[in-house]
Amino acid sequence: MPEHRQTRSLSRRWRSLLQLTVPLGLLVVIAVAALQVPMSVDLEPLLVVAPALTASFAGPRTTAAVGVVAVGVQGLLRVVRNDLTPTENVIQVSALVLVTMFVVGYAAVRDRRQQELDQVRLVSEATQQVLLRPLPRRMGPLRIASSYMAAAKEARVGGDLYAAARTAEGTRLIIGDVRGKGLAALGDAAVLLGAFHEAARTRTTLPGLTGHLEASVDRNVTEVAEHDQNAQENFITAAILNLPDAEPMVELVDCGHPPPLLLNGHDVIPLQAERPALPLGLGGLSQDGYEVSRFPFKPGDLLLLYTDGVIEARDSHGAFYPLAERVGAWHDLDPDALLQRVREDLLAHAGGRLDDDAAMIALRLD
């Protein structure tokens, strides 16, 4: 990550140096043209374009330097053309200096805001690394790939989440979507992920694990609601899965989440839970327990987990992204290639920009 940022910084610096040739070249062109035209044609006011143009891509110091050069060129032209009228010189130089000061101030404000935005991005990247730990490429007999696409380019953290844990008997996974906004939603995601990593290896049954997650989310919502009344409206849709090593099957507890897709050859099978549960945070409204749905998962099969940011992405005509239709043609890809294909196709469908965060996990049983 630091090497990537350093390379990006060097690239931006070289680009700025190349762009700097444009205003400096413009000063030269204006100066040469001013010497060629009659005295009655005054091109000196055009010199102000150079610092104004510089402020669009460079910082305040560079903009000020170009402004000083522009003032120097203006004075030089006055001397060469023997046009030393005091009043006119003061007016034109003052106008150039005032405009330069204005654009230097603009560049300073813009740079300060850019630094603040860069700091926010660094914090969000660090937060994402803490919350969304990269999933291992292999867990037991499973090959795994994951993807997270935030709707906001300024921030890498959103309301979607996923995690995986290896147990003595198999692999457990969770994918979810926080229905809330602001820091409360981010806190809910952190609580759920922490509870999953803590309990995934200790709770012997999937209903037991889900009950533990429900209790953690509910407790957090209650605590946060003391300071933020809107937090009471937060909840998390989630799919909690267990893939035992001893049996070729998927065990699923669906808490109001879109069903995973099983790619078996050319067939795309939504894994619809027989009795879905309420989203986490709302489980206290129901007295029913959590029912586990079981589905076959044979070697060579591919399982795709996703959040509704994927299937609710719209094209220019308002049509939703047809995930099940598209992935049927890509059943022979490995998990990484599948997610790459879906990402590219999803962005193309949505016109290059998502309105909601989108997370995906793909896994194949070897």
Contacts in CASP RR format, 6 or more apart in sequence:
PFRMAT RR
TARGET T0000
AUTHOR 0000-0000-0000
METHOD contacts of the structure
MODEL  1
MPEHRQTRSLSRRWRSLLQLTVPLGLLVVIAVAALQVPMSVDLEPLLVVA
PALTASFAGPRTTAAVGVVAVGVQGLLRVVRNDLTPTENVIQVSALVLVT
MFVVGYAAVRDRRQQELDQVRLVSEATQQVLLRPLPRRMGPLRIASSYMA
AAKEARVGGDLYAAARTAEGTRLIIGDVRGKGLAALGDAAVLLGAFHEAA
RTRTTLPGLTGHLEASVDRNVTEVAEHDQNAQENFITAAILNLPDAEPMV
ELVDCGHPPPLLLNGHDVIPLQAERPALPLGLGGLSQDGYEVSRFPFKPG
DLLLLYTDGVIEARDSHGAFYPLAERVGAWHDLDPDALLQRVREDLLAHA
GGRLDDDAAMIALRLD
1 125 0 8 1.000
16 57 0 8 1.000
16 58 0 8 1.000
16 62 0 8 1.000
19 57 0 8 1.000
19 58 0 8 1.000
20 54 0 8 1.000
20 58 0 8 1.000
20 62 0 8 1.000
20 66 0 8 1.000
22 53 0 8 1.000
23 49 0 8 1.000
23 50 0 8 1.000
23 51 0 8 1.000
23 53 0 8 1.000
23 54 0 8 1.000
23 66 0 8 1.000
24 50 0 8 1.000
24 66 0 8 1.000
24 69 0 8 1.000
26 49 0 8 1.000
26 50 0 8 1.000
26 53 0 8 1.000
27 47 0 8 1.000
27 50 0 8 1.000
27 66 0 8 1.000
27 69 0 8 1.000
27 70 0 8 1.000
27 73 0 8 1.000
30 43 0 8 1.000
30 44 0 8 1.000
30 46 0 8 1.000
30 47 0 8 1.000
30 49 0 8 1.000
30 50 0 8 1.000
30 73 0 8 1.000
31 73 0 8 1.000
31 76 0 8 1.000
31 77 0 8 1.000
33 43 0 8 1.000
34 42 0 8 1.000
34 43 0 8 1.000
34 44 0 8 1.000
34 77 0 8 1.000
34 81 0 8 1.000
35 77 0 8 1.000
35 80 0 8 1.000
35 81 0 8 1.000
37 43 0 8 1.000
39 81 0 8 1.000
39 83 0 8 1.000
44 74 0 8 1.000
44 77 0 8 1.000
44 78 0 8 1.000
44 92 0 8 1.000
45 92 0 8 1.000
45 95 0 8 1.000
47 70 0 8 1.000
47 73 0 8 1.000
47 74 0 8 1.000
47 96 0 8 1.000
48 70 0 8 1.000
48 95 0 8 1.000
48 96 0 8 1.000
48 99 0 8 1.000
48 100 0 8 1.000
50 66 0 8 1.000
50 67 0 8 1.000
50 69 0 8 1.000
50 70 0 8 1.000
51 63 0 8 1.000
51 64 0 8 1.000
51 66 0 8 1.000
51 67 0 8 1.000
51 70 0 8 1.000
51 99 0 8 1.000
51 100 0 8 1.000
51 103 0 8 1.000
51 104 0 8 1.000
52 99 0 8 1.000
52 103 0 8 1.000
54 62 0 8 1.000
54 63 0 8 1.000
54 66 0 8 1.000
54 67 0 8 1.000
54 103 0 8 1.000
54 107 0 8 1.000
55 63 0 8 1.000
55 103 0 8 1.000
55 104 0 8 1.000
55 106 0 8 1.000
55 107 0 8 1.000
58 66 0 8 1.000
58 107 0 8 1.000
59 107 0 8 1.000
59 108 0 8 1.000
59 110 0 8 1.000
59 111 0 8 1.000
60 104 0 8 1.000
60 105 0 8 1.000
60 107 0 8 1.000
60 108 0 8 1.000
60 111 0 8 1.000
62 107 0 8 1.000
63 100 0 8 1.000
63 103 0 8 1.000
63 104 0 8 1.000
63 107 0 8 1.000
64 100 0 8 1.000
64 104 0 8 1.000
67 96 0 8 1.000
67 100 0 8 1.000
68 100 0 8 1.000
70 96 0 8 1.000
70 100 0 8 1.000
71 93 0 8 1.000
71 96 0 8 1.000
71 97 0 8 1.000
71 100 0 8 1.000
74 92 0 8 1.000
74 93 0 8 1.000
74 96 0 8 1.000
75 89 0 8 1.000
75 93 0 8 1.000
77 83 0 8 1.000
78 84 0 8 1.000
78 89 0 8 1.000
117 154 0 8 1.000
120 154 0 8 1.000
120 155 0 8 1.000
121 154 0 8 1.000
121 155 0 8 1.000
121 156 0 8 1.000
124 155 0 8 1.000
124 156 0 8 1.000
124 157 0 8 1.000
125 156 0 8 1.000
127 156 0 8 1.000
127 157 0 8 1.000
127 186 0 8 1.000
128 148 0 8 1.000
128 156 0 8 1.000
128 157 0 8 1.000
131 157 0 8 1.000
131 161 0 8 1.000
131 186 0 8 1.000
131 189 0 8 1.000
131 190 0 8 1.000
131 193 0 8 1.000
132 148 0 8 1.000
132 161 0 8 1.000
132 162 0 8 1.000
132 163 0 8 1.000
132 193 0 8 1.000
133 163 0 8 1.000
134 146 0 8 1.000
135 144 0 8 1.000
135 145 0 8 1.000
135 146 0 8 1.000
135 162 0 8 1.000
135 163 0 8 1.000
135 164 0 8 1.000
135 361 0 8 1.000
136 144 0 8 1.000
136 164 0 8 1.000
136 166 0 8 1.000
137 143 0 8 1.000
137 144 0 8 1.000
137 145 0 8 1.000
138 144 0 8 1.000
139 164 0 8 1.000
139 166 0 8 1.000
139 171 0 8 1.000
140 166 0 8 1.000
140 170 0 8 1.000
140 171 0 8 1.000
140 245 0 8 1.000
141 245 0 8 1.000
141 299 0 8 1.000
141 365 0 8 1.000
141 366 0 8 1.000
142 171 0 8 1.000
142 243 0 8 1.000
142 363 0 8 1.000
142 364 0 8 1.000
142 365 0 8 1.000
142 366 0 8 1.000
143 334 0 8 1.000
143 335 0 8 1.000
143 363 0 8 1.000
143 364 0 8 1.000
143 366 0 8 1.000
144 164 0 8 1.000
144 335 0 8 1.000
144 361 0 8 1.000
144 362 0 8 1.000
144 363 0 8 1.000
145 334 0 8 1.000
145 335 0 8 1.000
145 336 0 8 1.000
145 338 0 8 1.000
145 339 0 8 1.000
145 361 0 8 1.000
145 362 0 8 1.000
145 363 0 8 1.000
146 162 0 8 1.000
146 339 0 8 1.000
146 359 0 8 1.000
146 360 0 8 1.000
146 361 0 8 1.000
146 362 0 8 1.000
147 339 0 8 1.000
147 342 0 8 1.000
147 343 0 8 1.000
147 358 0 8 1.000
147 359 0 8 1.000
147 360 0 8 1.000
147 361 0 8 1.000
148 156 0 8 1.000
148 160 0 8 1.000
148 162 0 8 1.000
148 357 0 8 1.000
148 358 0 8 1.000
148 359 0 8 1.000
149 343 0 8 1.000
149 346 0 8 1.000
149 347 0 8 1.000
149 354 0 8 1.000
149 357 0 8 1.000
149 358 0 8 1.000
149 359 0 8 1.000
150 156 0 8 1.000
150 157 0 8 1.000
150 158 0 8 1.000
150 357 0 8 1.000
151 158 0 8 1.000
151 353 0 8 1.000
151 354 0 8 1.000
151 355 0 8 1.000
151 356 0 8 1.000
151 357 0 8 1.000
151 358 0 8 1.000
152 158 0 8 1.000
157 186 0 8 1.000
158 178 0 8 1.000
158 185 0 8 1.000
158 186 0 8 1.000
158 189 0 8 1.000
158 357 0 8 1.000
159 177 0 8 1.000
159 178 0 8 1.000
159 180 0 8 1.000
159 185 0 8 1.000
159 186 0 8 1.000
159 189 0 8 1.000
159 357 0 8 1.000
160 175 0 8 1.000
160 176 0 8 1.000
160 177 0 8 1.000
160 178 0 8 1.000
160 307 0 8 1.000
160 309 0 8 1.000
160 357 0 8 1.000
160 358 0 8 1.000
160 359 0 8 1.000
161 174 0 8 1.000
161 175 0 8 1.000
161 176 0 8 1.000
161 177 0 8 1.000
161 178 0 8 1.000
161 189 0 8 1.000
161 192 0 8 1.000
161 193 0 8 1.000
161 359 0 8 1.000
162 173 0 8 1.000
162 174 0 8 1.000
162 175 0 8 1.000
162 176 0 8 1.000
162 305 0 8 1.000
162 359 0 8 1.000
162 361 0 8 1.000
163 173 0 8 1.000
163 174 0 8 1.000
163 193 0 8 1.000
163 196 0 8 1.000
163 197 0 8 1.000
163 200 0 8 1.000
164 171 0 8 1.000
164 172 0 8 1.000
164 173 0 8 1.000
164 174 0 8 1.000
164 361 0 8 1.000
165 171 0 8 1.000
165 172 0 8 1.000
165 173 0 8 1.000
165 196 0 8 1.000
165 197 0 8 1.000
165 200 0 8 1.000
165 201 0 8 1.000
166 201 0 8 1.000
167 200 0 8 1.000
167 201 0 8 1.000
169 244 0 8 1.000
169 245 0 8 1.000
169 246 0 8 1.000
170 242 0 8 1.000
170 243 0 8 1.000
170 244 0 8 1.000
170 245 0 8 1.000
171 242 0 8 1.000
171 243 0 8 1.000
171 245 0 8 1.000
172 200 0 8 1.000
172 206 0 8 1.000
172 209 0 8 1.000
172 240 0 8 1.000
172 241 0 8 1.000
172 242 0 8 1.000
172 243 0 8 1.000
173 240 0 8 1.000
173 241 0 8 1.000
173 243 0 8 1.000
173 305 0 8 1.000
173 361 0 8 1.000
173 363 0 8 1.000
174 192 0 8 1.000
174 196 0 8 1.000
174 200 0 8 1.000
174 213 0 8 1.000
174 238 0 8 1.000
174 239 0 8 1.000
174 240 0 8 1.000
174 241 0 8 1.000
175 238 0 8 1.000
175 239 0 8 1.000
175 257 0 8 1.000
175 305 0 8 1.000
175 306 0 8 1.000
175 307 0 8 1.000
175 359 0 8 1.000
175 361 0 8 1.000
176 192 0 8 1.000
176 236 0 8 1.000
176 237 0 8 1.000
176 238 0 8 1.000
176 239 0 8 1.000
176 257 0 8 1.000
176 307 0 8 1.000
176 359 0 8 1.000
177 236 0 8 1.000
177 237 0 8 1.000
177 238 0 8 1.000
177 257 0 8 1.000
177 307 0 8 1.000
177 308 0 8 1.000
177 309 0 8 1.000
177 357 0 8 1.000
177 359 0 8 1.000
178 185 0 8 1.000
178 186 0 8 1.000
178 188 0 8 1.000
178 189 0 8 1.000
178 192 0 8 1.000
178 234 0 8 1.000
178 235 0 8 1.000
178 236 0 8 1.000
179 185 0 8 1.000
179 233 0 8 1.000
179 234 0 8 1.000
179 235 0 8 1.000
179 236 0 8 1.000
179 237 0 8 1.000
179 279 0 8 1.000
180 188 0 8 1.000
180 233 0 8 1.000
180 234 0 8 1.000
181 230 0 8 1.000
184 224 0 8 1.000
184 228 0 8 1.000
184 230 0 8 1.000
184 231 0 8 1.000
184 234 0 8 1.000
185 234 0 8 1.000
187 220 0 8 1.000
187 224 0 8 1.000
188 217 0 8 1.000
188 220 0 8 1.000
188 221 0 8 1.000
188 224 0 8 1.000
188 234 0 8 1.000
188 236 0 8 1.000
189 236 0 8 1.000
191 216 0 8 1.000
191 217 0 8 1.000
191 220 0 8 1.000
192 213 0 8 1.000
192 216 0 8 1.000
192 217 0 8 1.000
192 236 0 8 1.000
192 238 0 8 1.000
192 280 0 8 1.000
194 216 0 8 1.000
195 212 0 8 1.000
195 213 0 8 1.000
195 216 0 8 1.000
195 217 0 8 1.000
196 209 0 8 1.000
196 213 0 8 1.000
199 209 0 8 1.000
199 212 0 8 1.000
199 213 0 8 1.000
200 209 0 8 1.000
203 209 0 8 1.000
203 212 0 8 1.000
205 292 0 8 1.000
206 240 0 8 1.000
206 242 0 8 1.000
206 251 0 8 1.000
206 253 0 8 1.000
206 290 0 8 1.000
206 292 0 8 1.000
207 253 0 8 1.000
207 289 0 8 1.000
207 290 0 8 1.000
207 291 0 8 1.000
207 292 0 8 1.000
208 290 0 8 1.000
209 240 0 8 1.000
210 240 0 8 1.000
210 253 0 8 1.000
210 255 0 8 1.000
210 277 0 8 1.000
210 280 0 8 1.000
210 290 0 8 1.000
211 290 0 8 1.000
213 238 0 8 1.000
213 240 0 8 1.000
213 280 0 8 1.000
214 255 0 8 1.000
214 280 0 8 1.000
214 281 0 8 1.000
214 283 0 8 1.000
214 284 0 8 1.000
217 235 0 8 1.000
217 236 0 8 1.000
217 280 0 8 1.000
217 281 0 8 1.000
218 280 0 8 1.000
218 281 0 8 1.000
218 283 0 8 1.000
218 284 0 8 1.000
221 231 0 8 1.000
221 232 0 8 1.000
221 234 0 8 1.000
221 235 0 8 1.000
221 281 0 8 1.000
224 231 0 8 1.000
224 234 0 8 1.000
225 231 0 8 1.000
225 232 0 8 1.000
234 281 0 8 1.000
235 279 0 8 1.000
235 280 0 8 1.000
235 281 0 8 1.000
235 282 0 8 1.000
236 255 0 8 1.000
236 279 0 8 1.000
236 280 0 8 1.000
236 281 0 8 1.000
237 255 0 8 1.000
237 256 0 8 1.000
237 257 0 8 1.000
237 258 0 8 1.000
237 279 0 8 1.000
237 280 0 8 1.000
237 308 0 8 1.000
238 255 0 8 1.000
238 256 0 8 1.000
238 257 0 8 1.000
238 279 0 8 1.000
238 280 0 8 1.000
239 252 0 8 1.000
239 253 0 8 1.000
239 254 0 8 1.000
239 255 0 8 1.000
239 257 0 8 1.000
239 258 0 8 1.000
239 259 0 8 1.000
239 260 0 8 1.000
239 305 0 8 1.000
240 252 0 8 1.000
240 253 0 8 1.000
240 255 0 8 1.000
241 250 0 8 1.000
241 251 0 8 1.000
241 252 0 8 1.000
241 253 0 8 1.000
241 260 0 8 1.000
241 305 0 8 1.000
242 250 0 8 1.000
242 251 0 8 1.000
243 249 0 8 1.000
243 250 0 8 1.000
243 251 0 8 1.000
243 297 0 8 1.000
243 363 0 8 1.000
243 365 0 8 1.000
244 251 0 8 1.000
248 296 0 8 1.000
248 297 0 8 1.000
248 298 0 8 1.000
248 299 0 8 1.000
248 365 0 8 1.000
249 294 0 8 1.000
249 295 0 8 1.000
249 296 0 8 1.000
249 297 0 8 1.000
250 260 0 8 1.000
250 262 0 8 1.000
250 271 0 8 1.000
250 294 0 8 1.000
250 295 0 8 1.000
250 296 0 8 1.000
250 297 0 8 1.000
250 303 0 8 1.000
251 292 0 8 1.000
251 293 0 8 1.000
251 294 0 8 1.000
252 260 0 8 1.000
252 271 0 8 1.000
252 273 0 8 1.000
252 292 0 8 1.000
252 293 0 8 1.000
252 294 0 8 1.000
252 295 0 8 1.000
253 273 0 8 1.000
253 277 0 8 1.000
253 290 0 8 1.000
253 291 0 8 1.000
253 292 0 8 1.000
253 293 0 8 1.000
254 273 0 8 1.000
254 276 0 8 1.000
254 277 0 8 1.000
254 293 0 8 1.000
255 276 0 8 1.000
255 277 0 8 1.000
255 278 0 8 1.000
255 279 0 8 1.000
255 280 0 8 1.000
256 276 0 8 1.000
256 277 0 8 1.000
256 278 0 8 1.000
256 279 0 8 1.000
257 279 0 8 1.000
257 307 0 8 1.000
258 306 0 8 1.000
258 307 0 8 1.000
258 308 0 8 1.000
258 311 0 8 1.000
259 270 0 8 1.000
259 271 0 8 1.000
259 272 0 8 1.000
259 273 0 8 1.000
260 270 0 8 1.000
260 271 0 8 1.000
260 303 0 8 1.000
260 304 0 8 1.000
260 305 0 8 1.000
260 306 0 8 1.000
261 268 0 8 1.000
261 269 0 8 1.000
261 270 0 8 1.000
261 271 0 8 1.000
261 303 0 8 1.000
261 304 0 8 1.000
261 306 0 8 1.000
261 323 0 8 1.000
261 324 0 8 1.000
261 327 0 8 1.000
262 268 0 8 1.000
262 269 0 8 1.000
262 270 0 8 1.000
262 271 0 8 1.000
262 295 0 8 1.000
262 297 0 8 1.000
262 301 0 8 1.000
262 302 0 8 1.000
262 303 0 8 1.000
262 304 0 8 1.000
263 301 0 8 1.000
263 302 0 8 1.000
263 303 0 8 1.000
263 304 0 8 1.000
263 327 0 8 1.000
263 328 0 8 1.000
263 330 0 8 1.000
263 331 0 8 1.000
264 298 0 8 1.000
264 301 0 8 1.000
264 331 0 8 1.000
265 331 0 8 1.000
265 332 0 8 1.000
266 328 0 8 1.000
266 331 0 8 1.000
267 328 0 8 1.000
268 324 0 8 1.000
268 325 0 8 1.000
268 327 0 8 1.000
268 328 0 8 1.000
268 331 0 8 1.000
269 295 0 8 1.000
270 324 0 8 1.000
271 293 0 8 1.000
271 295 0 8 1.000
272 293 0 8 1.000
273 291 0 8 1.000
273 293 0 8 1.000
274 291 0 8 1.000
274 293 0 8 1.000
275 288 0 8 1.000
275 291 0 8 1.000
275 293 0 8 1.000
277 283 0 8 1.000
277 286 0 8 1.000
277 288 0 8 1.000
277 289 0 8 1.000
277 290 0 8 1.000
277 291 0 8 1.000
278 284 0 8 1.000
278 285 0 8 1.000
278 286 0 8 1.000
297 303 0 8 1.000
297 365 0 8 1.000
298 365 0 8 1.000
299 365 0 8 1.000
299 366 0 8 1.000
300 364 0 8 1.000
300 365 0 8 1.000
300 366 0 8 1.000
301 364 0 8 1.000
301 365 0 8 1.000
302 331 0 8 1.000
302 333 0 8 1.000
302 335 0 8 1.000
302 338 0 8 1.000
302 362 0 8 1.000
302 363 0 8 1.000
302 364 0 8 1.000
303 362 0 8 1.000
303 363 0 8 1.000
303 364 0 8 1.000
303 365 0 8 1.000
304 323 0 8 1.000
304 327 0 8 1.000
304 338 0 8 1.000
304 360 0 8 1.000
304 361 0 8 1.000
304 362 0 8 1.000
305 360 0 8 1.000
305 361 0 8 1.000
305 362 0 8 1.000
306 323 0 8 1.000
306 358 0 8 1.000
306 359 0 8 1.000
306 360 0 8 1.000
306 361 0 8 1.000
307 357 0 8 1.000
307 358 0 8 1.000
307 359 0 8 1.000
307 360 0 8 1.000
308 356 0 8 1.000
309 354 0 8 1.000
309 356 0 8 1.000
309 357 0 8 1.000
309 358 0 8 1.000
310 321 0 8 1.000
310 323 0 8 1.000
310 342 0 8 1.000
310 346 0 8 1.000
310 358 0 8 1.000
310 360 0 8 1.000
311 320 0 8 1.000
311 321 0 8 1.000
311 323 0 8 1.000
312 320 0 8 1.000
312 321 0 8 1.000
312 356 0 8 1.000
313 320 0 8 1.000
313 321 0 8 1.000
313 346 0 8 1.000
313 349 0 8 1.000
313 350 0 8 1.000
313 354 0 8 1.000
313 355 0 8 1.000
313 356 0 8 1.000
313 358 0 8 1.000
314 320 0 8 1.000
314 321 0 8 1.000
314 350 0 8 1.000
314 355 0 8 1.000
315 321 0 8 1.000
315 349 0 8 1.000
315 350 0 8 1.000
315 351 0 8 1.000
316 351 0 8 1.000
321 346 0 8 1.000
321 349 0 8 1.000
321 350 0 8 1.000
323 342 0 8 1.000
326 342 0 8 1.000
326 345 0 8 1.000
327 338 0 8 1.000
327 342 0 8 1.000
330 337 0 8 1.000
330 338 0 8 1.000
330 341 0 8 1.000
330 342 0 8 1.000
333 341 0 8 1.000
334 364 0 8 1.000
335 362 0 8 1.000
335 363 0 8 1.000
335 364 0 8 1.000
336 362 0 8 1.000
338 362 0 8 1.000
339 360 0 8 1.000
339 362 0 8 1.000
342 360 0 8 1.000
346 354 0 8 1.000
346 358 0 8 1.000
347 353 0 8 1.000
347 354 0 8 1.000
END
